[in-house]
Amino acid sequence: MNAELREFASNPDRFTWLSDDVSRFADDRLCIVQGNVWAGVSGVRVGGDEVEALVAEVRERVPAEKSLVWWLDPGTRPPDLEERLLALGLREPADRAGLLHALACEREPPSGPPDVVVRRVETFEDYRRAVAVMWEAFATPDERREAQRPHLRDEFEAARRAGVPATFLALVDGRPAGLGRSVYSDRGVFLIAGAVAPWARRRGVYRALVRARWDDAVERGTPGLVTEAMPDTSYPILRRLGFEEVCLIRRLEDPR
């Protein structure tokens, strides 16, 4: 596998393009990416005696009302960072996605079925429909929906200005059935938010969304996909579609 694509898969937040409602702070110690209601810490490389100060710095940089998750890749230093973070109050994430597979794909995945139509979201109405599918698919709690709802218009406009993330909406018989997003980089495309409505599962919707985003990546001249998959849901599907294992990612949430 291409070494740059492998590095991208293990630490995507360092390389992705950002919309103007998302910020990034990165140095040789860590990378912090923040949206309106969320934040992520990744690529941590510090000495053992620096961990407590680093956690305090992150908590200072990220407003307390935001969901804050740390992503630990195999290159994380110190090697026992997980245990140190747990001792400082972090915990298993509320979404139960404590372990993810980082995957990459360099070859054309199979097409979706002909009755699944995938189109890139270009209107706010389609954006709202896509978000509604995501909330349904992920069983998003009402409080998270209410926190995000006031930001939807701003998120849509910011993505239109920057071109990222690109949202793709899948329809079956004209009904919104799934969505997936692409976050671009010079190294390839980071696939996020892949979700299928419960009523539309086992109909090839997820496969169609992956293929649509591959075709988009090829068109823009970066034919490589990376993503992070949950072991018991998207991981086996993506492996069948040609994605290769890069590494395991451990996630911890800071409840503050």
C-alpha beads as a LAMMPS data file, in Angstrom:
LAMMPS data file: protein, C-alpha beads

256 atoms
255 bonds

1 atom types
1 bond types

-500.0 500.0 xlo xhi
-500.0 500.0 ylo yhi
-500.0 500.0 zlo zhi

Masses

1 110.0

Atoms # bond

1 1 1 0.000 0.000 0.000
2 1 1 1.111 3.546 -0.735
3 1 1 2.944 4.830 2.384
4 1 1 1.266 8.242 2.233
5 1 1 -2.175 6.636 2.046
6 1 1 -1.327 4.415 5.026
7 1 1 -0.232 7.451 7.059
8 1 1 -3.397 9.283 6.003
9 1 1 -5.547 6.366 7.183
10 1 1 -3.925 6.242 10.622
11 1 1 -4.088 10.032 11.222
12 1 1 -6.596 11.583 8.802
13 1 1 -7.218 14.786 10.771
14 1 1 -3.693 16.029 10.052
15 1 1 -4.191 15.942 6.292
16 1 1 -7.839 16.693 5.481
17 1 1 -9.073 19.973 4.075
18 1 1 -11.365 21.920 6.408
19 1 1 -14.439 24.078 5.969
20 1 1 -14.359 27.487 7.633
21 1 1 -16.560 26.335 10.538
22 1 1 -13.940 23.724 11.506
23 1 1 -10.584 24.633 13.061
24 1 1 -7.346 22.716 13.466
25 1 1 -4.442 23.120 15.859
26 1 1 -1.504 20.828 15.120
27 1 1 2.116 20.595 16.175
28 1 1 4.558 17.740 16.717
29 1 1 2.717 16.726 19.920
30 1 1 -0.886 16.335 18.743
31 1 1 -3.646 17.446 16.382
32 1 1 -6.926 19.005 17.580
33 1 1 -9.802 19.451 15.141
34 1 1 -12.978 21.224 16.293
35 1 1 -16.432 21.657 14.792
36 1 1 -19.465 23.437 16.196
37 1 1 -20.407 20.772 18.747
38 1 1 -17.526 18.275 18.632
39 1 1 -13.736 18.025 18.868
40 1 1 -11.160 15.299 18.298
41 1 1 -7.584 14.808 19.470
42 1 1 -5.261 12.541 17.491
43 1 1 -1.621 11.836 16.657
44 1 1 -0.410 12.244 20.240
45 1 1 3.378 12.056 20.545
46 1 1 4.633 13.201 23.974
47 1 1 6.702 11.981 26.891
48 1 1 5.073 10.302 29.856
49 1 1 5.715 13.290 32.092
50 1 1 3.847 15.581 29.637
51 1 1 0.490 13.793 29.578
52 1 1 -1.234 15.558 32.464
53 1 1 -0.264 19.006 31.134
54 1 1 -1.362 18.025 27.641
55 1 1 -4.819 16.957 28.851
56 1 1 -5.154 20.272 30.695
57 1 1 -4.137 22.152 27.539
58 1 1 -6.682 20.291 25.407
59 1 1 -9.423 21.015 27.936
60 1 1 -8.456 24.677 27.795
61 1 1 -8.510 24.781 23.995
62 1 1 -11.837 22.931 23.593
63 1 1 -14.988 24.508 25.104
64 1 1 -16.555 22.276 27.730
65 1 1 -19.907 22.040 25.929
66 1 1 -18.348 20.210 22.976
67 1 1 -18.128 16.430 22.702
68 1 1 -14.405 15.642 23.024
69 1 1 -12.862 12.353 21.875
70 1 1 -9.225 11.238 21.810
71 1 1 -8.111 8.920 18.960
72 1 1 -5.113 6.704 19.773
73 1 1 -3.259 5.125 16.843
74 1 1 -0.438 2.521 17.169
75 1 1 2.215 5.266 17.012
76 1 1 0.775 7.032 20.060
77 1 1 3.329 8.001 22.694
78 1 1 3.658 7.267 25.497
79 1 1 2.624 3.650 24.781
80 1 1 0.517 3.564 27.958
81 1 1 -1.395 6.748 27.096
82 1 1 -4.741 4.927 27.267
83 1 1 -4.178 3.944 30.898
84 1 1 -2.961 7.442 31.767
85 1 1 -6.011 9.061 30.171
86 1 1 -8.386 6.737 31.987
87 1 1 -6.698 7.696 35.256
88 1 1 -7.281 11.373 34.397
89 1 1 -11.018 10.884 33.991
90 1 1 -11.528 9.833 30.384
91 1 1 -13.850 6.900 29.675
92 1 1 -15.303 4.642 27.029
93 1 1 -17.179 6.769 24.460
94 1 1 -20.931 7.082 24.846
95 1 1 -21.407 5.916 21.248
96 1 1 -19.773 2.593 22.236
97 1 1 -17.252 2.892 19.376
98 1 1 -14.200 2.350 21.543
99 1 1 -12.265 0.434 18.901
100 1 1 -12.147 1.157 15.175
101 1 1 -10.355 -0.355 12.203
102 1 1 -8.468 2.142 10.035
103 1 1 -8.831 0.961 6.430
104 1 1 -7.642 2.053 2.998
105 1 1 -8.637 1.212 -0.568
106 1 1 -6.606 1.767 -3.731
107 1 1 -8.698 -0.187 -6.217
108 1 1 -12.151 0.279 -7.702
109 1 1 -14.877 -1.104 -5.416
110 1 1 -17.939 -2.858 -6.877
111 1 1 -20.928 -0.843 -8.057
112 1 1 -24.176 -0.566 -6.155
113 1 1 -27.484 -2.032 -7.372
114 1 1 -29.322 -0.178 -10.156
115 1 1 -32.295 0.739 -7.960
116 1 1 -30.092 2.805 -5.602
117 1 1 -29.503 6.342 -6.866
118 1 1 -26.698 8.349 -5.254
119 1 1 -26.359 12.072 -5.790
120 1 1 -24.129 14.730 -4.330
121 1 1 -26.016 17.075 -2.005
122 1 1 -26.314 20.551 -3.533
123 1 1 -29.340 22.048 -1.722
124 1 1 -30.105 22.719 1.927
125 1 1 -33.271 20.628 1.674
126 1 1 -31.229 17.601 0.578
127 1 1 -28.740 18.346 3.350
128 1 1 -31.508 18.311 5.969
129 1 1 -32.828 15.049 4.546
130 1 1 -29.363 13.498 4.680
131 1 1 -28.827 14.567 8.295
132 1 1 -32.230 13.152 9.247
133 1 1 -31.182 9.785 7.776
134 1 1 -27.919 9.929 9.728
135 1 1 -29.721 10.672 12.993
136 1 1 -32.110 7.792 12.381
137 1 1 -29.397 5.345 11.362
138 1 1 -27.164 6.131 14.341
139 1 1 -30.067 6.453 16.809
140 1 1 -28.728 9.883 17.749
141 1 1 -30.085 11.000 21.155
142 1 1 -32.553 13.883 21.122
143 1 1 -30.194 16.163 23.045
144 1 1 -27.464 15.717 20.407
145 1 1 -29.975 16.448 17.648
146 1 1 -31.143 19.606 19.381
147 1 1 -27.554 20.746 19.893
148 1 1 -26.732 20.292 16.200
149 1 1 -30.003 21.514 14.670
150 1 1 -29.289 25.282 15.021
151 1 1 -25.987 24.784 13.190
152 1 1 -27.295 22.905 10.151
153 1 1 -27.632 25.911 7.861
154 1 1 -24.173 27.196 8.816
155 1 1 -22.654 23.718 8.314
156 1 1 -24.221 23.471 4.857
157 1 1 -23.059 26.913 3.768
158 1 1 -19.546 26.389 5.110
159 1 1 -19.253 23.085 3.265
160 1 1 -20.448 24.710 0.038
161 1 1 -17.842 27.448 0.324
162 1 1 -14.965 25.090 1.061
163 1 1 -16.086 22.077 -0.966
164 1 1 -15.652 19.856 2.114
165 1 1 -17.120 17.768 3.428
166 1 1 -19.027 16.629 0.364
167 1 1 -22.260 14.864 1.315
168 1 1 -23.776 12.117 -0.845
169 1 1 -27.423 11.110 -0.465
170 1 1 -28.685 7.670 -1.533
171 1 1 -32.307 7.216 -2.557
172 1 1 -34.415 4.121 -3.087
173 1 1 -37.658 4.755 -4.949
174 1 1 -37.075 8.454 -4.351
175 1 1 -36.927 8.008 -0.583
176 1 1 -33.773 9.050 1.346
177 1 1 -32.120 5.779 2.274
178 1 1 -28.525 6.569 3.259
179 1 1 -25.725 9.059 3.215
180 1 1 -21.958 9.244 3.186
181 1 1 -19.490 12.112 3.345
182 1 1 -16.109 12.691 1.727
183 1 1 -13.434 14.833 3.307
184 1 1 -10.812 15.648 0.725
185 1 1 -7.048 15.793 1.051
186 1 1 -4.080 15.837 -1.300
187 1 1 -3.490 12.186 -0.388
188 1 1 -6.959 10.818 -1.081
189 1 1 -10.462 10.970 0.387
190 1 1 -11.486 10.278 3.986
191 1 1 -14.913 8.639 4.113
192 1 1 -17.041 9.545 7.123
193 1 1 -20.653 9.332 8.314
194 1 1 -21.608 6.324 6.204
195 1 1 -25.115 5.407 7.328
196 1 1 -28.161 3.561 6.001
197 1 1 -31.721 3.953 7.294
198 1 1 -32.951 0.785 9.048
199 1 1 -35.700 0.181 6.477
200 1 1 -33.178 0.273 3.585
201 1 1 -30.513 -2.075 4.928
202 1 1 -29.377 -5.182 3.022
203 1 1 -30.253 -3.538 -0.293
204 1 1 -26.759 -2.431 -1.383
205 1 1 -27.155 1.189 -0.281
206 1 1 -23.865 1.271 1.628
207 1 1 -22.043 -0.304 -1.324
208 1 1 -23.513 2.286 -3.686
209 1 1 -22.381 5.139 -1.432
210 1 1 -18.815 3.814 -1.315
211 1 1 -18.680 3.441 -5.097
212 1 1 -20.074 6.949 -5.683
213 1 1 -17.364 8.429 -3.497
214 1 1 -14.681 6.352 -5.214
215 1 1 -15.846 7.679 -8.589
216 1 1 -15.706 11.199 -7.154
217 1 1 -12.163 10.590 -5.858
218 1 1 -11.057 9.333 -9.280
219 1 1 -12.618 12.364 -10.975
220 1 1 -10.687 14.741 -8.721
221 1 1 -7.416 12.864 -9.355
222 1 1 -6.948 11.270 -5.897
223 1 1 -7.950 7.605 -6.365
224 1 1 -7.530 6.432 -2.786
225 1 1 -10.041 6.046 0.047
226 1 1 -9.457 5.817 3.793
227 1 1 -11.996 5.332 6.551
228 1 1 -12.550 4.081 10.083
229 1 1 -14.908 1.169 10.628
230 1 1 -16.652 -0.397 13.591
231 1 1 -15.725 -4.087 13.988
232 1 1 -19.263 -5.500 13.947
233 1 1 -20.971 -3.224 11.403
234 1 1 -19.146 -1.508 8.548
235 1 1 -15.836 -3.374 8.878
236 1 1 -16.898 -6.687 7.260
237 1 1 -18.729 -4.822 4.486
238 1 1 -15.729 -2.649 3.665
239 1 1 -13.389 -5.624 3.649
240 1 1 -15.627 -7.309 1.079
241 1 1 -15.508 -4.114 -0.988
242 1 1 -11.710 -4.255 -1.203
243 1 1 -10.535 -2.156 1.745
244 1 1 -7.303 -3.246 3.425
245 1 1 -6.461 -3.128 7.120
246 1 1 -4.045 -0.383 8.182
247 1 1 -4.253 -0.368 11.986
248 1 1 -6.549 -0.306 15.003
249 1 1 -7.638 2.978 16.580
250 1 1 -8.623 3.266 20.236
251 1 1 -11.118 6.004 21.184
252 1 1 -11.691 7.590 24.592
253 1 1 -14.150 10.324 25.514
254 1 1 -13.446 13.174 27.911
255 1 1 -16.760 13.810 29.761
256 1 1 -15.466 16.897 31.624

Bonds

1 1 1 2
2 1 2 3
3 1 3 4
4 1 4 5
5 1 5 6
6 1 6 7
7 1 7 8
8 1 8 9
9 1 9 10
10 1 10 11
11 1 11 12
12 1 12 13
13 1 13 14
14 1 14 15
15 1 15 16
16 1 16 17
17 1 17 18
18 1 18 19
19 1 19 20
20 1 20 21
21 1 21 22
22 1 22 23
23 1 23 24
24 1 24 25
25 1 25 26
26 1 26 27
27 1 27 28
28 1 28 29
29 1 29 30
30 1 30 31
31 1 31 32
32 1 32 33
33 1 33 34
34 1 34 35
35 1 35 36
36 1 36 37
37 1 37 38
38 1 38 39
39 1 39 40
40 1 40 41
41 1 41 42
42 1 42 43
43 1 43 44
44 1 44 45
45 1 45 46
46 1 46 47
47 1 47 48
48 1 48 49
49 1 49 50
50 1 50 51
51 1 51 52
52 1 52 53
53 1 53 54
54 1 54 55
55 1 55 56
56 1 56 57
57 1 57 58
58 1 58 59
59 1 59 60
60 1 60 61
61 1 61 62
62 1 62 63
63 1 63 64
64 1 64 65
65 1 65 66
66 1 66 67
67 1 67 68
68 1 68 69
69 1 69 70
70 1 70 71
71 1 71 72
72 1 72 73
73 1 73 74
74 1 74 75
75 1 75 76
76 1 76 77
77 1 77 78
78 1 78 79
79 1 79 80
80 1 80 81
81 1 81 82
82 1 82 83
83 1 83 84
84 1 84 85
85 1 85 86
86 1 86 87
87 1 87 88
88 1 88 89
89 1 89 90
90 1 90 91
91 1 91 92
92 1 92 93
93 1 93 94
94 1 94 95
95 1 95 96
96 1 96 97
97 1 97 98
98 1 98 99
99 1 99 100
100 1 100 101
101 1 101 102
102 1 102 103
103 1 103 104
104 1 104 105
105 1 105 106
106 1 106 107
107 1 107 108
108 1 108 109
109 1 109 110
110 1 110 111
111 1 111 112
112 1 112 113
113 1 113 114
114 1 114 115
115 1 115 116
116 1 116 117
117 1 117 118
118 1 118 119
119 1 119 120
120 1 120 121
121 1 121 122
122 1 122 123
123 1 123 124
124 1 124 125
125 1 125 126
126 1 126 127
127 1 127 128
128 1 128 129
129 1 129 130
130 1 130 131
131 1 131 132
132 1 132 133
133 1 133 134
134 1 134 135
135 1 135 136
136 1 136 137
137 1 137 138
138 1 138 139
139 1 139 140
140 1 140 141
141 1 141 142
142 1 142 143
143 1 143 144
144 1 144 145
145 1 145 146
146 1 146 147
147 1 147 148
148 1 148 149
149 1 149 150
150 1 150 151
151 1 151 152
152 1 152 153
153 1 153 154
154 1 154 155
155 1 155 156
156 1 156 157
157 1 157 158
158 1 158 159
159 1 159 160
160 1 160 161
161 1 161 162
162 1 162 163
163 1 163 164
164 1 164 165
165 1 165 166
166 1 166 167
167 1 167 168
168 1 168 169
169 1 169 170
170 1 170 171
171 1 171 172
172 1 172 173
173 1 173 174
174 1 174 175
175 1 175 176
176 1 176 177
177 1 177 178
178 1 178 179
179 1 179 180
180 1 180 181
181 1 181 182
182 1 182 183
183 1 183 184
184 1 184 185
185 1 185 186
186 1 186 187
187 1 187 188
188 1 188 189
189 1 189 190
190 1 190 191
191 1 191 192
192 1 192 193
193 1 193 194
194 1 194 195
195 1 195 196
196 1 196 197
197 1 197 198
198 1 198 199
199 1 199 200
200 1 200 201
201 1 201 202
202 1 202 203
203 1 203 204
204 1 204 205
205 1 205 206
206 1 206 207
207 1 207 208
208 1 208 209
209 1 209 210
210 1 210 211
211 1 211 212
212 1 212 213
213 1 213 214
214 1 214 215
215 1 215 216
216 1 216 217
217 1 217 218
218 1 218 219
219 1 219 220
220 1 220 221
221 1 221 222
222 1 222 223
223 1 223 224
224 1 224 225
225 1 225 226
226 1 226 227
227 1 227 228
228 1 228 229
229 1 229 230
230 1 230 231
231 1 231 232
232 1 232 233
233 1 233 234
234 1 234 235
235 1 235 236
236 1 236 237
237 1 237 238
238 1 238 239
239 1 239 240
240 1 240 241
241 1 241 242
242 1 242 243
243 1 243 244
244 1 244 245
245 1 245 246
246 1 246 247
247 1 247 248
248 1 248 249
249 1 249 250
250 1 250 251
251 1 251 252
252 1 252 253
253 1 253 254
254 1 254 255
255 1 255 256
